[in-house]
């Protein structure tokens, strides 16, 4: 009778094979802060999915929207308040009182229309001058007037250096300053001025740049 035990030992055993496909996971993005900020905030982190900009790609995700810190609006707000009360002060001057009532009323109406235009222009200038950081690039939007704006962008893998500075004592207390981004693209410098939490913005940009380098080395495509 044949020895089944010996036969099984002598029988060639199948060798384990490894799968030729290696699954690579996406770089962890736990360094990104949680969502916060409304649509009119100076710093919006991970804004709602229904917020878009003109040149946004279909799969491009907005991570941060930056505007100048709200404190930078105080000078023009104070000027607007002074202009608002100016007609009340001028009414005590003999020159203005000497004009007919209808003329004085027209002057006051025109004055307040000019003040409203000034407030509207200053608010739009603050609201639409912004920087956008996505998972693919940085975008700098300069609002010039209602019909003109300048848009510059650079891919994240073109970023060479990121630095930030706080704006003196006030900037340190209220945590705002400038973020300077040097790139190898056509626009060599992006300066995000007087933005909130510049240290956080600089850290996110540095980590995103590192992630882009890792993806390029590993050959991953989003």
C-alpha positions in Angstrom: 0.0 0.0 0.0 1.5 3.3 -0.9 2.4 5.7 1.9 0.0 8.5 1.5 1.9 10.7 4.1 5.1 10.4 2.1 3.3 11.0 -1.1 1.8 14.2 0.2 5.2 15.3 1.4 6.8 14.7 -2.0 4.0 16.4 -3.9 4.9 19.9 -5.0 3.2 22.5 -2.8 1.6 25.6 -4.4 3.6 28.7 -3.6 1.7 31.8 -2.4 1.4 34.5 -4.9 1.2 38.2 -4.1 -1.2 40.5 -5.9 0.5 42.6 -8.5 -1.8 45.5 -7.7 -0.8 47.7 -4.8 -3.6 49.9 -3.5 -2.5 53.4 -2.5 -4.5 55.5 -0.3 -4.9 59.3 -0.5 -2.6 61.4 1.7 -4.2 62.1 5.1 -5.5 65.6 5.3 -6.2 65.7 9.0 -4.1 68.9 9.2 -6.9 70.8 7.5 -9.0 72.7 10.0 -12.7 72.0 10.5 -15.3 74.1 8.7 -16.0 77.5 10.1 -17.0 81.0 9.0 -20.0 82.4 7.1 -20.1 83.7 3.6 -19.1 87.3 4.7 -16.4 86.2 7.1 -12.8 87.2 6.7 -11.7 83.6 7.0 -13.8 80.8 5.7 -12.6 77.3 6.2 -14.0 74.5 4.1 -16.9 76.6 2.7 -20.2 75.1 1.6 -20.2 73.0 -1.5 -22.5 75.5 -3.2 -19.9 78.3 -3.1 -17.9 78.5 -6.4 -15.7 80.8 -8.4 -15.5 81.6 -12.1 -12.5 79.3 -13.1 -13.2 76.5 -10.7 -12.7 73.0 -12.2 -15.4 70.3 -11.7 -13.4 68.3 -9.2 -11.6 71.2 -7.5 -12.4 71.7 -3.9 -12.3 75.1 -2.1 -10.4 74.7 1.2 -10.0 78.3 2.4 -11.4 81.8 1.4 -9.5 84.8 2.7 -10.4 88.5 2.9 -8.7 91.3 4.8 -9.4 91.1 8.5 -12.7 92.9 9.5 -10.6 95.3 11.7 -9.3 96.9 8.5 -12.8 98.2 7.7 -12.9 100.4 10.8 -11.2 103.5 9.2 -13.7 103.8 6.4 -16.6 103.0 8.7 -15.6 105.9 10.9 -15.3 108.2 7.9 -18.8 107.1 6.8 -20.2 107.9 10.2 -18.6 111.4 10.1 -20.0 112.0 6.6 -23.4 110.8 7.8 -23.6 113.4 10.5 -21.9 116.2 8.5 -25.1 117.8 7.2 -26.4 118.2 10.8 -23.3 120.1 11.7 -23.4 122.2 8.5 -26.9 123.2 9.2 -25.6 125.5 11.9 -23.5 127.5 9.4 -25.0 130.8 8.2 -24.1 130.1 4.6 -26.2 127.0 4.3 -29.1 128.4 6.3 -29.3 131.4 3.8 -30.2 129.1 0.9 -33.9 128.3 0.2 -35.3 125.2 2.0 -35.8 123.3 -1.2 -32.1 123.8 -2.1 -31.0 122.6 1.3 -33.2 119.5 1.0 -31.7 118.7 -2.4 -28.2 119.2 -1.0 -28.9 116.8 1.9 -30.4 114.1 -0.5 -27.4 114.3 -2.9 -25.0 114.2 0.1 -26.5 111.0 1.5 -26.5 109.4 -1.9 -22.8 110.1 -2.2 -22.2 108.7 1.3 -24.2 105.5 0.4 -22.1 105.1 -2.8 -18.9 105.5 -0.7 -20.1 102.8 1.8 -21.2 100.5 -1.1 -17.9 100.9 -2.9 -15.7 100.3 0.2 -17.7 97.2 1.2 -17.5 95.7 -2.3 -13.8 96.4 -2.4 -13.3 94.5 0.9 -15.8 91.7 0.0 -14.5 90.9 -3.5 -10.7 91.3 -2.8 -10.0 87.8 -1.7 -7.6 84.9 -1.9 -8.9 81.3 -2.5 -6.9 78.2 -1.6 -8.1 75.0 -3.2 -6.8 71.4 -3.3 -5.1 72.2 -6.6 -3.9 75.9 -6.6 -4.0 79.3 -5.0 -6.0 82.2 -6.6 -5.6 85.9 -5.9 -8.6 88.1 -6.9 -8.1 91.9 -7.0 -11.4 93.8 -7.3 -10.8 97.1 -9.1 -14.3 98.2 -9.8 -17.7 96.8 -10.7 -16.6 96.0 -14.3 -12.9 95.2 -13.7 -11.1 92.6 -11.7 -7.7 90.9 -11.9 -7.3 87.2 -11.2 -4.0 85.4 -10.7 -3.4 81.8 -9.9 -0.6 79.2 -9.4 -0.6 75.5 -8.9 0.3 74.1 -5.5 3.3 72.2 -6.9 4.7 75.6 -8.1 4.9 76.9 -4.5 8.6 77.4 -3.4 8.3 79.2 -0.1 5.6 80.4 2.3 6.2 83.0 5.0 4.0 85.2 7.2 4.2 88.2 9.4 1.9 89.7 12.0 0.9 93.4 11.6 2.6 94.9 14.7 0.9 95.1 18.1 -2.6 95.3 16.7 -2.0 92.4 14.4 -0.6 90.3 17.2 -3.5 91.1 19.5 -6.2 90.4 16.9 -4.2 87.7 15.0 -3.9 89.0 11.5 -1.0 89.8 9.1 0.5 89.1 5.7 1.1 85.8 4.0 3.8 85.8 1.3 3.9 82.9 -1.2 6.8 82.6 -3.6 6.2 80.5 -6.6 7.9 79.2 -9.8 4.9 80.2 -12.0 4.5 83.3 -14.1 3.4 85.3 -11.0 6.3 84.8 -8.7 4.8 86.3 -5.6 1.4 86.2 -4.0 0.9 88.5 -1.1 -2.2 88.0 1.0 -2.4 91.2 3.0 -3.9 91.7 6.5 -5.6 88.3 6.5 -6.8 86.5 9.7 -4.7 83.8 11.3 -1.7 84.0 9.0 0.2 81.2 10.8 -2.7 78.8 10.0 -2.9 79.8 6.4 0.9 79.4 6.0 0.8 76.0 7.6 -2.0 74.7 5.4 -0.2 76.0 2.3 3.1 74.2 3.3 1.3 71.0 4.0 -0.6 71.1 0.7 2.7 71.7 -1.1 4.2 68.7 0.6 1.2 66.6 -0.3 1.5 67.6 -4.0 5.2 66.5 -3.9 4.2 63.2 -2.4 1.5 62.6 -5.0 4.0 63.5 -7.8 6.5 61.0 -6.4 4.0 58.2 -6.0 2.4 58.9 -9.4 -1.1 59.5 -8.0 -3.6 61.5 -10.0 -6.7 63.1 -8.4 
